[in-house]
Amino acid sequence: MGLADLHIHTTWSVDGTCSVAEVLQQAAGFTSLTMVAITDHDEIRGALEAMELAPNYGIDVVPGMEITTAEGHLLALYIDSPVPSHRPLMETLLRVGEQGGICIAAHPMALGLSSLNARSILAALDDPDAARVLVGIESFNAGIVIERSNRKAHQLASRLHLAQVGGSDAHVSWMIGSGATWFPGSAPADLRNALENGKTCVTAGQPVNPVRMMGSWLSRYTLRRLGGITGRPEPQMPLQIGRPGSWD
């Protein structure tokens, strides 16, 4: 059984503060976390760098990016080439599908974020080609301060029978693993199969203190802008690991 954090940013994101190596080192420090997806904002190079470095850290990497569509953010996984941003959701899904990738709605309906709404998701699912690509909803995002946004995402995923995904949305290294996804198997191909067939379960770490999160991000981001990223791992947030229930 595998556990993956499917929403992580590096310094290839404009607002990221973790080098790729730092992300991998931090993730590898968890005995339970077996896989990560690197999903930088409108950027694939962090994921490709992570794929090259991953064997040095003993953790699997799923390449991806968080794409800014005209309707909101979309996690694209299992791709190896950039997808244009600020295009309509339907066009973006089809472009990801052309690469053989799949997509997750990132923090849908979340207040204060660029998020897909339920209407956009439902419209995409009405198209058979787009529906084959949009396989899941991020029903737990550890970076969301307003908890009801996660509850609404969970309810929508349950109603639509889509895979439910947990992610940290980490922009600072200590948040890695604060949200994660259980799946049967252990390899990236197993994760993909679980996402496409709705056989995933979400788990969460300890609740994130928003003051600590914003203070940590601001200090790290300022340091990055001054050219002072250290690459030194920060203390991890302990995962409150819950075993998944039935996959049915």
Secondary structure, 3 states (H helix, E strand, C coil): CEEEEEEECCCCCCCCCCCHHHHHHHHHCCCCCCEEEEEEECCCHHHHHHHHHHHHCCCEEEEEEEEECCCCEEEEECCCCCCCCCCCHHHHHHHHHHCCCEEEECCCCCCCCCCCCHHHHHHHHCCHHHHHHEEEEEEEECCCCCHHHHHHHHHHHHHHCCEEEEECCECCHHHCCCEEEEECCCCHHHHHHHHHCCCCEEEEECCCCHHHHHHHHHHHHHHHHCCCCCCCCCCCCCEECCCCCCCC
